[in-house]
Amino acid sequence: MSTTTQVQSTLTATDRCDRCGAQAYVRVALPTGGTLLFCGHHFRDHESPLREAGAVIFDETSKLDRKPEPADDTEE
Ligand SMILES: [Zn+2]
């Protein structure tokens, strides 16, 4: 029997976007140790600078019923 204490990137309905208060679907772990929560919309606004800063991004937008945009994994 194993006790799994690993931290999942599971966001719940109580997690809110830091910018607008909408339900958060993306959790961003900053290199400085902080954590930001974003809705899909605001994550898009901040994605590039966050990635450049080396943030670890837990994207759970797949939980959304509606697809934000077609994934770009189709293009080679
Ligand atoms: Zn937002």
N, CA, C, O and the ligand as a Tripos MOL2 file, in Angstrom:
@<TRIPOS>MOLECULE
protein
  305   303    77     0     0
PROTEIN
NO_CHARGES

@<TRIPOS>ATOM
      1 N           0.8460   -1.2030    0.0000 N.3       1 MET1
      2 CA          0.0000    0.0000    0.0000 C.3       1 MET1
      3 C           0.8780    1.2480    0.0000 C.2       1 MET1
      4 O           1.7300    1.4360    0.8690 O.2       1 MET1
      5 N           0.6540    2.0490   -0.9500 N.am      2 SER2
      6 CA          1.5080    3.2240   -1.0570 C.3       2 SER2
      7 C           0.7210    4.5030   -0.7840 C.2       2 SER2
      8 O          -0.4250    4.6720   -1.2010 O.2       2 SER2
      9 N           1.3780    5.3610   -0.0860 N.am      3 THR3
     10 CA          0.7650    6.6560    0.1840 C.3       3 THR3
     11 C           1.3360    7.6840   -0.7770 C.2       3 THR3
     12 O           2.4730    8.1360   -0.6380 O.2       3 THR3
     13 N           0.5350    8.0290   -1.7270 N.am      4 THR4
     14 CA          1.0100    8.9800   -2.7180 C.3       4 THR4
     15 C           0.7370   10.4020   -2.2450 C.2       4 THR4
     16 O          -0.4050   10.8350   -2.0900 O.2       4 THR4
     17 N           1.8250   11.0900   -2.0290 N.am      5 THR5
     18 CA          1.6870   12.4700   -1.5740 C.3       5 THR5
     19 C           2.1460   13.4420   -2.6460 C.2       5 THR5
     20 O           2.4030   14.6170   -2.3860 O.2       5 THR5
     21 N           2.2400   12.9220   -3.8440 N.am      6 GLN6
     22 CA          2.7120   13.8050   -4.9070 C.3       6 GLN6
     23 C           1.7070   14.9280   -5.1520 C.2       6 GLN6
     24 O           0.4930   14.7420   -5.0660 O.2       6 GLN6
     25 N           2.2440   16.0590   -5.4510 N.am      7 VAL7
     26 CA          1.3940   17.2240   -5.6700 C.3       7 VAL7
     27 C           0.9160   17.2280   -7.1070 C.2       7 VAL7
     28 O           1.6950   17.4020   -8.0440 O.2       7 VAL7
     29 N          -0.3510   17.0360   -7.2550 N.am      8 GLN8
     30 CA         -0.9210   17.0890   -8.5920 C.3       8 GLN8
     31 C          -1.2560   18.5280   -8.9430 C.2       8 GLN8
     32 O          -1.3950   19.3970   -8.0820 O.2       8 GLN8
     33 N          -1.3750   18.7350  -10.2190 N.am      9 SER9
     34 CA         -1.6970   20.0840  -10.6740 C.3       9 SER9
     35 C          -3.2080   20.2550  -10.7920 C.2       9 SER9
     36 O          -3.7100   20.9810  -11.6510 O.2       9 SER9
     37 N          -3.9010   19.5760   -9.9180 N.am     10 THR10
     38 CA         -5.3460   19.5900  -10.0140 C.3      10 THR10
     39 C          -5.9230   20.9080   -9.5200 C.2      10 THR10
     40 O          -5.7440   21.3010   -8.3670 O.2      10 THR10
     41 N          -6.5950   21.5510  -10.3980 N.am     11 LEU11
     42 CA         -7.2770   22.7840  -10.0350 C.3      11 LEU11
     43 C          -8.7480   22.4790   -9.7970 C.2      11 LEU11
     44 O          -9.3330   21.6010  -10.4300 O.2      11 LEU11
     45 N          -9.3130   23.2110   -8.8880 N.am     12 THR12
     46 CA        -10.7280   23.0090   -8.5870 C.3      12 THR12
     47 C         -11.5050   24.2770   -8.8770 C.2      12 THR12
     48 O         -10.9490   25.3060   -9.2600 O.2      12 THR12
     49 N         -12.7880   24.1680   -8.6850 N.am     13 ALA13
     50 CA        -13.6470   25.3220   -8.9610 C.3      13 ALA13
     51 C         -13.3810   26.4700   -8.0050 C.2      13 ALA13
     52 O         -13.8120   27.6000   -8.2360 O.2      13 ALA13
     53 N         -12.6640   26.1690   -6.9280 N.am     14 THR14
     54 CA        -12.3780   27.2300   -5.9700 C.3      14 THR14
     55 C         -11.1190   27.9940   -6.3390 C.2      14 THR14
     56 O         -10.8110   29.0260   -5.7430 O.2      14 THR14
     57 N         -10.3990   27.4860   -7.3180 N.am     15 ASP15
     58 CA         -9.2050   28.1880   -7.7800 C.3      15 ASP15
     59 C          -9.6200   29.2460   -8.7850 C.2      15 ASP15
     60 O         -10.3180   28.9670   -9.7610 O.2      15 ASP15
     61 N          -9.1800   30.4500   -8.5260 N.am     16 ARG16
     62 CA         -9.6250   31.5770   -9.3340 C.3      16 ARG16
     63 C          -8.4650   32.2780  -10.0070 C.2      16 ARG16
     64 O          -7.3590   32.3500   -9.4710 O.2      16 ARG16
     65 N          -8.7390   32.7860  -11.1780 N.am     17 CYS17
     66 CA         -7.7560   33.5590  -11.9120 C.3      17 CYS17
     67 C          -7.3170   34.7580  -11.0880 C.2      17 CYS17
     68 O          -8.1460   35.4690  -10.5190 O.2      17 CYS17
     69 N          -6.0120   34.9780  -11.0280 N.am     18 ASP18
     70 CA         -5.4910   36.0960  -10.2520 C.3      18 ASP18
     71 C          -5.8590   37.4330  -10.8700 C.2      18 ASP18
     72 O          -5.8150   38.4730  -10.2120 O.2      18 ASP18
     73 N          -6.2200   37.3890  -12.1350 N.am     19 ARG19
     74 CA         -6.4720   38.6380  -12.8440 C.3      19 ARG19
     75 C          -7.9330   39.0520  -12.8290 C.2      19 ARG19
     76 O          -8.2580   40.2220  -12.6260 O.2      19 ARG19
     77 N          -8.8040   38.0870  -13.0430 N.am     20 CYS20
     78 CA        -10.2010   38.4550  -13.2260 C.3      20 CYS20
     79 C         -11.1550   37.7020  -12.3100 C.2      20 CYS20
     80 O         -12.3390   38.0330  -12.2440 O.2      20 CYS20
     81 N         -10.6590   36.7040  -11.6090 N.am     21 GLY21
     82 CA        -11.5250   36.0010  -10.6820 C.3      21 GLY21
     83 C         -12.3370   34.8880  -11.3130 C.2      21 GLY21
     84 O         -13.1330   34.2380  -10.6360 O.2      21 GLY21
     85 N         -12.1470   34.6650  -12.5880 N.am     22 ALA22
     86 CA        -12.8250   33.5370  -13.2250 C.3      22 ALA22
     87 C         -12.1810   32.2350  -12.7580 C.2      22 ALA22
     88 O         -11.1040   32.2410  -12.1620 O.2      22 ALA22
     89 N         -12.8450   31.1380  -13.0320 N.am     23 GLN23
     90 CA        -12.2590   29.8630  -12.6290 C.3      23 GLN23
     91 C         -10.9280   29.6580  -13.3270 C.2      23 GLN23
     92 O         -10.7950   29.8810  -14.5300 O.2      23 GLN23
     93 N          -9.9490   29.2310  -12.5500 N.am     24 ALA24
     94 CA         -8.6030   29.0710  -13.0840 C.3      24 ALA24
     95 C          -8.4240   27.6980  -13.7080 C.2      24 ALA24
     96 O          -8.8810   26.6890  -13.1700 O.2      24 ALA24
     97 N          -7.7630   27.6770  -14.8340 N.am     25 TYR25
     98 CA         -7.4820   26.4090  -15.5040 C.3      25 TYR25
     99 C          -5.9950   26.2050  -15.7380 C.2      25 TYR25
    100 O          -5.5730   25.1500  -16.2110 O.2      25 TYR25
    101 N          -5.2140   27.2000  -15.4100 N.am     26 VAL26
    102 CA         -3.7760   27.0790  -15.6050 C.3      26 VAL26
    103 C          -3.0710   27.5210  -14.3330 C.2      26 VAL26
    104 O          -3.3190   28.6050  -13.8050 O.2      26 VAL26
    105 N          -2.1930   26.6610  -13.8580 N.am     27 ARG27
    106 CA         -1.3930   27.0080  -12.6940 C.3      27 ARG27
    107 C           0.0350   27.2130  -13.1520 C.2      27 ARG27
    108 O           0.5820   26.4010  -13.8970 O.2      27 ARG27
    109 N           0.6340   28.3030  -12.7040 N.am     28 VAL28
    110 CA          1.9800   28.6400  -13.1290 C.3      28 VAL28
    111 C           2.8740   28.7170  -11.9040 C.2      28 VAL28
    112 O           2.6540   29.5230  -11.0000 O.2      28 VAL28
    113 N           3.8950   27.8540  -11.8940 N.am     29 ALA29
    114 CA          4.8610   27.8690  -10.8110 C.3      29 ALA29
    115 C           6.0390   28.7190  -11.2460 C.2      29 ALA29
    116 O           6.7610   28.3740  -12.1810 O.2      29 ALA29
    117 N           6.2230   29.8230  -10.5620 N.am     30 LEU30
    118 CA          7.2930   30.7370  -10.9210 C.3      30 LEU30
    119 C           8.6350   30.2390  -10.4140 C.2      30 LEU30
    120 O           8.7000   29.5420   -9.4020 O.2      30 LEU30
    121 N           9.7080   30.5930  -11.1150 N.am     31 PRO31
    122 CA         11.0570   30.2170  -10.6640 C.3      31 PRO31
    123 C          11.3510   30.7700   -9.2810 C.2      31 PRO31
    124 O          12.1760   30.2230   -8.5500 O.2      31 PRO31
    125 N          10.6910   31.8310   -8.9290 N.am     32 THR32
    126 CA         10.9190   32.4500   -7.6260 C.3      32 THR32
    127 C          10.1840   31.7280   -6.5140 C.2      32 THR32
    128 O          10.3680   32.0380   -5.3370 O.2      32 THR32
    129 N           9.3420   30.7550   -6.8880 N.am     33 GLY33
    130 CA          8.6510   29.9660   -5.8810 C.3      33 GLY33
    131 C           7.1840   30.2990   -5.7470 C.2      33 GLY33
    132 O           6.4330   29.5790   -5.0890 O.2      33 GLY33
    133 N           6.7800   31.3770   -6.3620 N.am     34 GLY34
    134 CA          5.3740   31.7490   -6.2810 C.3      34 GLY34
    135 C           4.5310   30.9570   -7.2520 C.2      34 GLY34
    136 O           5.0440   30.2960   -8.1550 O.2      34 GLY34
    137 N           3.2480   31.0320   -7.0540 N.am     35 THR35
    138 CA          2.3170   30.3540   -7.9430 C.3      35 THR35
    139 C           1.2390   31.3270   -8.3870 C.2      35 THR35
    140 O           0.6750   32.0790   -7.5920 O.2      35 THR35
    141 N           0.9770   31.2840   -9.6690 N.am     36 LEU36
    142 CA         -0.0810   32.1200  -10.2160 C.3      36 LEU36
    143 C          -1.1620   31.2350  -10.7940 C.2      36 LEU36
    144 O          -0.8970   30.1320  -11.2730 O.2      36 LEU36
    145 N          -2.3730   31.7310  -10.7420 N.am     37 LEU37
    146 CA         -3.4860   31.0260  -11.3420 C.3      37 LEU37
    147 C          -4.0980   31.9070  -12.4220 C.2      37 LEU37
    148 O          -4.2890   33.1100  -12.2390 O.2      37 LEU37
    149 N          -4.3930   31.2900  -13.5310 N.am     38 PHE38
    150 CA         -4.9770   32.0430  -14.6320 C.3      38 PHE38
    151 C          -6.1560   31.3000  -15.2310 C.2      38 PHE38
    152 O          -6.1930   30.0700  -15.2650 O.2      38 PHE38
    153 N          -7.1040   32.0670  -15.6970 N.am     39 CYS39
    154 CA         -8.1120   31.4920  -16.5650 C.3      39 CYS39
    155 C          -7.4610   31.3170  -17.9430 C.2      39 CYS39
    156 O          -6.3440   31.7800  -18.1710 O.2      39 CYS39
    157 N          -8.1600   30.6550  -18.8450 N.am     40 GLY40
    158 CA         -7.5770   30.4320  -20.1580 C.3      40 GLY40
    159 C          -7.2280   31.7240  -20.8650 C.2      40 GLY40
    160 O          -6.1940   31.8360  -21.5220 O.2      40 GLY40
    161 N          -8.1050   32.6910  -20.7180 N.am     41 HIS41
    162 CA         -7.9040   33.9650  -21.3920 C.3      41 HIS41
    163 C          -6.6510   34.6840  -20.9060 C.2      41 HIS41
    164 O          -5.8180   35.1030  -21.7090 O.2      41 HIS41
    165 N          -6.5230   34.8220  -19.6070 N.am     42 HIS42
    166 CA         -5.3910   35.5780  -19.0840 C.3      42 HIS42
    167 C          -4.0960   34.7980  -19.1700 C.2      42 HIS42
    168 O          -3.0160   35.3850  -19.2210 O.2      42 HIS42
    169 N          -4.1970   33.4780  -19.1880 N.am     43 PHE43
    170 CA         -2.9810   32.7010  -19.3910 C.3      43 PHE43
    171 C          -2.3840   33.0210  -20.7550 C.2      43 PHE43
    172 O          -1.1690   33.1450  -20.9070 O.2      43 PHE43
    173 N          -3.2540   33.1490  -21.7330 N.am     44 ARG44
    174 CA         -2.7730   33.4790  -23.0730 C.3      44 ARG44
    175 C          -2.0500   34.8190  -23.0710 C.2      44 ARG44
    176 O          -1.0270   34.9990  -23.7320 O.2      44 ARG44
    177 N          -2.6020   35.7400  -22.3220 N.am     45 ASP45
    178 CA         -1.9980   37.0640  -22.2700 C.3      45 ASP45
    179 C          -0.5990   37.0300  -21.6730 C.2      45 ASP45
    180 O           0.2610   37.8340  -22.0320 O.2      45 ASP45
    181 N          -0.3820   36.0990  -20.7660 N.am     46 HIS46
    182 CA          0.8690   36.0940  -20.0040 C.3      46 HIS46
    183 C           1.7740   34.9250  -20.3330 C.2      46 HIS46
    184 O           2.8680   34.8050  -19.7830 O.2      46 HIS46
    185 N           1.3220   34.0650  -21.2290 N.am     47 GLU47
    186 CA          2.0610   32.8270  -21.4620 C.3      47 GLU47
    187 C           3.5030   33.0700  -21.9030 C.2      47 GLU47
    188 O           4.4310   32.4900  -21.3380 O.2      47 GLU47
    189 N           3.6910   33.9160  -22.8990 N.am     48 SER48
    190 CA          5.0290   34.1060  -23.4530 C.3      48 SER48
    191 C           6.0380   34.5990  -22.4240 C.2      48 SER48
    192 O           7.0850   33.9760  -22.2500 O.2      48 SER48
    193 N           5.7480   35.7050  -21.7360 N.am     49 PRO49
    194 CA          6.7280   36.1740  -20.7390 C.3      49 PRO49
    195 C           6.9380   35.1820  -19.6140 C.2      49 PRO49
    196 O           8.0350   35.0840  -19.0650 O.2      49 PRO49
    197 N           5.8940   34.4450  -19.2670 N.am     50 LEU50
    198 CA          6.0480   33.4550  -18.1920 C.3      50 LEU50
    199 C           6.9780   32.3370  -18.6270 C.2      50 LEU50
    200 O           7.8450   31.9080  -17.8660 O.2      50 LEU50
    201 N           6.7970   31.8670  -19.8490 N.am     51 ARG51
    202 CA          7.6690   30.8050  -20.3520 C.3      51 ARG51
    203 C           9.1070   31.2960  -20.4470 C.2      51 ARG51
    204 O          10.0510   30.5730  -20.1260 O.2      51 ARG51
    205 N           9.2530   32.5280  -20.8900 N.am     52 GLU52
    206 CA         10.6010   33.0880  -21.0180 C.3      52 GLU52
    207 C          11.2660   33.2060  -19.6590 C.2      52 GLU52
    208 O          12.4870   33.1150  -19.5350 O.2      52 GLU52
    209 N          10.4350   33.4120  -18.6410 N.am     53 ALA53
    210 CA         10.9700   33.5550  -17.2890 C.3      53 ALA53
    211 C          11.2970   32.2020  -16.6700 C.2      53 ALA53
    212 O          11.8540   32.1280  -15.5750 O.2      53 ALA53
    213 N          10.9420   31.1250  -17.3880 N.am     54 GLY54
    214 CA         11.2670   29.8010  -16.8810 C.3      54 GLY54
    215 C          10.2160   29.2270  -15.9660 C.2      54 GLY54
    216 O          10.4970   28.3060  -15.1990 O.2      54 GLY54
    217 N           9.0190   29.7500  -16.0330 N.am     55 ALA55
    218 CA          7.9410   29.2460  -15.1820 C.3      55 ALA55
    219 C           7.5010   27.8590  -15.6440 C.2      55 ALA55
    220 O           7.5520   27.5320  -16.8300 O.2      55 ALA55
    221 N           7.0740   27.0660  -14.6860 N.am     56 VAL56
    222 CA          6.5330   25.7520  -14.9990 C.3      56 VAL56
    223 C           5.0190   25.8840  -15.0880 C.2      56 VAL56
    224 O           4.3610   26.3570  -14.1610 O.2      56 VAL56
    225 N           4.4930   25.4610  -16.2090 N.am     57 ILE57
    226 CA          3.0800   25.7040  -16.4880 C.3      57 ILE57
    227 C           2.2940   24.4020  -16.4580 C.2      57 ILE57
    228 O           2.6220   23.4390  -17.1520 O.2      57 ILE57
    229 N           1.2610   24.3970  -15.6470 N.am     58 PHE58
    230 CA          0.3570   23.2500  -15.5700 C.3      58 PHE58
    231 C          -0.9450   23.6470  -16.2430 C.2      58 PHE58
    232 O          -1.8150   24.2780  -15.6430 O.2      58 PHE58
    233 N          -1.0470   23.2730  -17.4630 N.am     59 ASP59
    234 CA         -2.1940   23.6840  -18.2580 C.3      59 ASP59
    235 C          -3.3080   22.6550  -18.1230 C.2      59 ASP59
    236 O          -3.1670   21.5070  -18.5450 O.2      59 ASP59
    237 N          -4.3800   23.0690  -17.5480 N.am     60 GLU60
    238 CA         -5.5180   22.1670  -17.3910 C.3      60 GLU60
    239 C          -6.7160   22.6710  -18.1960 C.2      60 GLU60
    240 O          -7.8670   22.3700  -17.8820 O.2      60 GLU60
    241 N          -6.4280   23.4150  -19.2000 N.am     61 THR61
    242 CA         -7.5180   23.9150  -20.0410 C.3      61 THR61
    243 C          -8.2300   22.7680  -20.7560 C.2      61 THR61
    244 O          -9.3260   22.9400  -21.2900 O.2      61 THR61
    245 N          -7.5950   21.6010  -20.7580 N.am     62 SER62
    246 CA         -8.2390   20.4440  -21.3780 C.3      62 SER62
    247 C          -9.4840   20.0280  -20.6110 C.2      62 SER62
    248 O         -10.3230   19.2800  -21.1130 O.2      62 SER62
    249 N          -9.5860   20.5300  -19.3830 N.am     63 LYS63
    250 CA        -10.7780   20.2360  -18.5940 C.3      63 LYS63
    251 C         -11.9800   21.0120  -19.1010 C.2      63 LYS63
    252 O         -13.1280   20.6600  -18.8300 O.2      63 LYS63
    253 N         -11.7060   22.0360  -19.8150 N.am     64 LEU64
    254 CA        -12.7920   22.8440  -20.3550 C.3      64 LEU64
    255 C         -13.5770   22.0410  -21.3790 C.2      64 LEU64
    256 O         -13.0150   21.2680  -22.1550 O.2      64 LEU64
    257 N         -14.8530   22.2370  -21.3630 N.am     65 ASP65
    258 CA        -15.6800   21.5480  -22.3480 C.3      65 ASP65
    259 C         -15.4130   22.0990  -23.7310 C.2      65 ASP65
    260 O         -15.3190   21.3650  -24.7150 O.2      65 ASP65
    261 N         -15.2970   23.3840  -23.7740 N.am     66 ARG66
    262 CA        -15.0340   24.0110  -25.0640 C.3      66 ARG66
    263 C         -13.5300   24.0480  -25.3030 C.2      66 ARG66
    264 O         -12.7520   24.2940  -24.3820 O.2      66 ARG66
    265 N         -13.1390   23.8090  -26.5130 N.am     67 LYS67
    266 CA        -11.7330   23.8470  -26.8400 C.3      67 LYS67
    267 C         -11.3180   25.3010  -27.1060 C.2      67 LYS67
    268 O         -11.9390   25.9860  -27.9190 O.2      67 LYS67
    269 N         -10.2880   25.7560  -26.4330 N.am     68 PRO68
    270 CA         -9.8380   27.1360  -26.6170 C.3      68 PRO68
    271 C          -9.4620   27.4080  -28.0590 C.2      68 PRO68
    272 O          -9.8520   28.4220  -28.6390 O.2      68 PRO68
    273 N          -8.7110   26.5040  -28.6230 N.am     69 GLU69
    274 CA         -8.2540   26.6330  -30.0060 C.3      69 GLU69
    275 C          -7.7520   25.2680  -30.4330 C.2      69 GLU69
    276 O          -7.3880   24.4470  -29.5910 O.2      69 GLU69
    277 N          -7.7310   25.0250  -31.7130 N.am     70 PRO70
    278 CA         -7.1300   23.7680  -32.1730 C.3      70 PRO70
    279 C          -5.6740   23.7040  -31.7410 C.2      70 PRO70
    280 O          -4.9340   24.6790  -31.8750 O.2      70 PRO70
    281 N          -5.2760   22.5770  -31.2330 N.am     71 ALA71
    282 CA         -3.8950   22.4140  -30.8320 C.3      71 ALA71
    283 C          -2.9790   22.4860  -32.0480 C.2      71 ALA71
    284 O          -3.3380   22.0900  -33.1570 O.2      71 ALA71
    285 N          -1.7960   23.0000  -31.7980 N.am     72 ASP72
    286 CA         -0.8950   23.1740  -32.9400 C.3      72 ASP72
    287 C           0.0180   21.9620  -33.1260 C.2      72 ASP72
    288 O           1.0700   22.0530  -33.7600 O.2      72 ASP72
    289 N          -0.3940   20.8480  -32.5740 N.am     73 ASP73
    290 CA          0.4330   19.6600  -32.7180 C.3      73 ASP73
    291 C           0.1960   18.9540  -34.0510 C.2      73 ASP73
    292 O           0.7780   17.9050  -34.3290 O.2      73 ASP73
    293 N          -0.6580   19.5450  -34.8570 N.am     74 THR74
    294 CA         -0.9290   18.9420  -36.1570 C.3      74 THR74
    295 C           0.0530   19.4070  -37.2080 C.2      74 THR74
    296 O           0.2270   18.7710  -38.2480 O.2      74 THR74
    297 N           0.6940   20.5300  -36.9180 N.am     75 GLU75
    298 CA          1.6490   21.0260  -37.8920 C.3      75 GLU75
    299 C           3.0500   20.5120  -37.5940 C.2      75 GLU75
    300 O           3.5000   20.4830  -36.4480 O.2      75 GLU75
    301 N           3.6880   20.1300  -38.6130 N.am     76 GLU76
    302 CA          5.0360   19.5960  -38.4290 C.3      76 GLU76
    303 C           6.0570   20.6670  -38.7140 C.2      76 GLU76
    304 O           7.2580   20.4170  -38.6150 O.2      76 GLU76
    305 ZN         -8.6440   35.7660  -15.9930 Zn       77 ZN77
@<TRIPOS>BOND
     1     1     2 1
     2     2     3 1
     3     3     4 2
     4     3     5 am
     5     5     6 1
     6     6     7 1
     7     7     8 2
     8     7     9 am
     9     9    10 1
    10    10    11 1
    11    11    12 2
    12    11    13 am
    13    13    14 1
    14    14    15 1
    15    15    16 2
    16    15    17 am
    17    17    18 1
    18    18    19 1
    19    19    20 2
    20    19    21 am
    21    21    22 1
    22    22    23 1
    23    23    24 2
    24    23    25 am
    25    25    26 1
    26    26    27 1
    27    27    28 2
    28    27    29 am
    29    29    30 1
    30    30    31 1
    31    31    32 2
    32    31    33 am
    33    33    34 1
    34    34    35 1
    35    35    36 2
    36    35    37 am
    37    37    38 1
    38    38    39 1
    39    39    40 2
    40    39    41 am
    41    41    42 1
    42    42    43 1
    43    43    44 2
    44    43    45 am
    45    45    46 1
    46    46    47 1
    47    47    48 2
    48    47    49 am
    49    49    50 1
    50    50    51 1
    51    51    52 2
    52    51    53 am
    53    53    54 1
    54    54    55 1
    55    55    56 2
    56    55    57 am
    57    57    58 1
    58    58    59 1
    59    59    60 2
    60    59    61 am
    61    61    62 1
    62    62    63 1
    63    63    64 2
    64    63    65 am
    65    65    66 1
    66    66    67 1
    67    67    68 2
    68    67    69 am
    69    69    70 1
    70    70    71 1
    71    71    72 2
    72    71    73 am
    73    73    74 1
    74    74    75 1
    75    75    76 2
    76    75    77 am
    77    77    78 1
    78    78    79 1
    79    79    80 2
    80    79    81 am
    81    81    82 1
    82    82    83 1
    83    83    84 2
    84    83    85 am
    85    85    86 1
    86    86    87 1
    87    87    88 2
    88    87    89 am
    89    89    90 1
    90    90    91 1
    91    91    92 2
    92    91    93 am
    93    93    94 1
    94    94    95 1
    95    95    96 2
    96    95    97 am
    97    97    98 1
    98    98    99 1
    99    99   100 2
   100    99   101 am
   101   101   102 1
   102   102   103 1
   103   103   104 2
   104   103   105 am
   105   105   106 1
   106   106   107 1
   107   107   108 2
   108   107   109 am
   109   109   110 1
   110   110   111 1
   111   111   112 2
   112   111   113 am
   113   113   114 1
   114   114   115 1
   115   115   116 2
   116   115   117 am
   117   117   118 1
   118   118   119 1
   119   119   120 2
   120   119   121 am
   121   121   122 1
   122   122   123 1
   123   123   124 2
   124   123   125 am
   125   125   126 1
   126   126   127 1
   127   127   128 2
   128   127   129 am
   129   129   130 1
   130   130   131 1
   131   131   132 2
   132   131   133 am
   133   133   134 1
   134   134   135 1
   135   135   136 2
   136   135   137 am
   137   137   138 1
   138   138   139 1
   139   139   140 2
   140   139   141 am
   141   141   142 1
   142   142   143 1
   143   143   144 2
   144   143   145 am
   145   145   146 1
   146   146   147 1
   147   147   148 2
   148   147   149 am
   149   149   150 1
   150   150   151 1
   151   151   152 2
   152   151   153 am
   153   153   154 1
   154   154   155 1
   155   155   156 2
   156   155   157 am
   157   157   158 1
   158   158   159 1
   159   159   160 2
   160   159   161 am
   161   161   162 1
   162   162   163 1
   163   163   164 2
   164   163   165 am
   165   165   166 1
   166   166   167 1
   167   167   168 2
   168   167   169 am
   169   169   170 1
   170   170   171 1
   171   171   172 2
   172   171   173 am
   173   173   174 1
   174   174   175 1
   175   175   176 2
   176   175   177 am
   177   177   178 1
   178   178   179 1
   179   179   180 2
   180   179   181 am
   181   181   182 1
   182   182   183 1
   183   183   184 2
   184   183   185 am
   185   185   186 1
   186   186   187 1
   187   187   188 2
   188   187   189 am
   189   189   190 1
   190   190   191 1
   191   191   192 2
   192   191   193 am
   193   193   194 1
   194   194   195 1
   195   195   196 2
   196   195   197 am
   197   197   198 1
   198   198   199 1
   199   199   200 2
   200   199   201 am
   201   201   202 1
   202   202   203 1
   203   203   204 2
   204   203   205 am
   205   205   206 1
   206   206   207 1
   207   207   208 2
   208   207   209 am
   209   209   210 1
   210   210   211 1
   211   211   212 2
   212   211   213 am
   213   213   214 1
   214   214   215 1
   215   215   216 2
   216   215   217 am
   217   217   218 1
   218   218   219 1
   219   219   220 2
   220   219   221 am
   221   221   222 1
   222   222   223 1
   223   223   224 2
   224   223   225 am
   225   225   226 1
   226   226   227 1
   227   227   228 2
   228   227   229 am
   229   229   230 1
   230   230   231 1
   231   231   232 2
   232   231   233 am
   233   233   234 1
   234   234   235 1
   235   235   236 2
   236   235   237 am
   237   237   238 1
   238   238   239 1
   239   239   240 2
   240   239   241 am
   241   241   242 1
   242   242   243 1
   243   243   244 2
   244   243   245 am
   245   245   246 1
   246   246   247 1
   247   247   248 2
   248   247   249 am
   249   249   250 1
   250   250   251 1
   251   251   252 2
   252   251   253 am
   253   253   254 1
   254   254   255 1
   255   255   256 2
   256   255   257 am
   257   257   258 1
   258   258   259 1
   259   259   260 2
   260   259   261 am
   261   261   262 1
   262   262   263 1
   263   263   264 2
   264   263   265 am
   265   265   266 1
   266   266   267 1
   267   267   268 2
   268   267   269 am
   269   269   270 1
   270   270   271 1
   271   271   272 2
   272   271   273 am
   273   273   274 1
   274   274   275 1
   275   275   276 2
   276   275   277 am
   277   277   278 1
   278   278   279 1
   279   279   280 2
   280   279   281 am
   281   281   282 1
   282   282   283 1
   283   283   284 2
   284   283   285 am
   285   285   286 1
   286   286   287 1
   287   287   288 2
   288   287   289 am
   289   289   290 1
   290   290   291 1
   291   291   292 2
   292   291   293 am
   293   293   294 1
   294   294   295 1
   295   295   296 2
   296   295   297 am
   297   297   298 1
   298   298   299 1
   299   299   300 2
   300   299   301 am
   301   301   302 1
   302   302   303 1
   303   303   304 2
@<TRIPOS>SUBSTRUCTURE
     1 MET1         2 RESIDUE 1 A MET
     2 SER2         6 RESIDUE 1 A SER
     3 THR3        10 RESIDUE 1 A THR
     4 THR4        14 RESIDUE 1 A THR
     5 THR5        18 RESIDUE 1 A THR
     6 GLN6        22 RESIDUE 1 A GLN
     7 VAL7        26 RESIDUE 1 A VAL
     8 GLN8        30 RESIDUE 1 A GLN
     9 SER9        34 RESIDUE 1 A SER
    10 THR10       38 RESIDUE 1 A THR
    11 LEU11       42 RESIDUE 1 A LEU
    12 THR12       46 RESIDUE 1 A THR
    13 ALA13       50 RESIDUE 1 A ALA
    14 THR14       54 RESIDUE 1 A THR
    15 ASP15       58 RESIDUE 1 A ASP
    16 ARG16       62 RESIDUE 1 A ARG
    17 CYS17       66 RESIDUE 1 A CYS
    18 ASP18       70 RESIDUE 1 A ASP
    19 ARG19       74 RESIDUE 1 A ARG
    20 CYS20       78 RESIDUE 1 A CYS
    21 GLY21       82 RESIDUE 1 A GLY
    22 ALA22       86 RESIDUE 1 A ALA
    23 GLN23       90 RESIDUE 1 A GLN
    24 ALA24       94 RESIDUE 1 A ALA
    25 TYR25       98 RESIDUE 1 A TYR
    26 VAL26      102 RESIDUE 1 A VAL
    27 ARG27      106 RESIDUE 1 A ARG
    28 VAL28      110 RESIDUE 1 A VAL
    29 ALA29      114 RESIDUE 1 A ALA
    30 LEU30      118 RESIDUE 1 A LEU
    31 PRO31      122 RESIDUE 1 A PRO
    32 THR32      126 RESIDUE 1 A THR
    33 GLY33      130 RESIDUE 1 A GLY
    34 GLY34      134 RESIDUE 1 A GLY
    35 THR35      138 RESIDUE 1 A THR
    36 LEU36      142 RESIDUE 1 A LEU
    37 LEU37      146 RESIDUE 1 A LEU
    38 PHE38      150 RESIDUE 1 A PHE
    39 CYS39      154 RESIDUE 1 A CYS
    40 GLY40      158 RESIDUE 1 A GLY
    41 HIS41      162 RESIDUE 1 A HIS
    42 HIS42      166 RESIDUE 1 A HIS
    43 PHE43      170 RESIDUE 1 A PHE
    44 ARG44      174 RESIDUE 1 A ARG
    45 ASP45      178 RESIDUE 1 A ASP
    46 HIS46      182 RESIDUE 1 A HIS
    47 GLU47      186 RESIDUE 1 A GLU
    48 SER48      190 RESIDUE 1 A SER
    49 PRO49      194 RESIDUE 1 A PRO
    50 LEU50      198 RESIDUE 1 A LEU
    51 ARG51      202 RESIDUE 1 A ARG
    52 GLU52      206 RESIDUE 1 A GLU
    53 ALA53      210 RESIDUE 1 A ALA
    54 GLY54      214 RESIDUE 1 A GLY
    55 ALA55      218 RESIDUE 1 A ALA
    56 VAL56      222 RESIDUE 1 A VAL
    57 ILE57      226 RESIDUE 1 A ILE
    58 PHE58      230 RESIDUE 1 A PHE
    59 ASP59      234 RESIDUE 1 A ASP
    60 GLU60      238 RESIDUE 1 A GLU
    61 THR61      242 RESIDUE 1 A THR
    62 SER62      246 RESIDUE 1 A SER
    63 LYS63      250 RESIDUE 1 A LYS
    64 LEU64      254 RESIDUE 1 A LEU
    65 ASP65      258 RESIDUE 1 A ASP
    66 ARG66      262 RESIDUE 1 A ARG
    67 LYS67      266 RESIDUE 1 A LYS
    68 PRO68      270 RESIDUE 1 A PRO
    69 GLU69      274 RESIDUE 1 A GLU
    70 PRO70      278 RESIDUE 1 A PRO
    71 ALA71      282 RESIDUE 1 A ALA
    72 ASP72      286 RESIDUE 1 A ASP
    73 ASP73      290 RESIDUE 1 A ASP
    74 THR74      294 RESIDUE 1 A THR
    75 GLU75      298 RESIDUE 1 A GLU
    76 GLU76      302 RESIDUE 1 A GLU
    77 ZN77       305 GROUP 0 **** ****
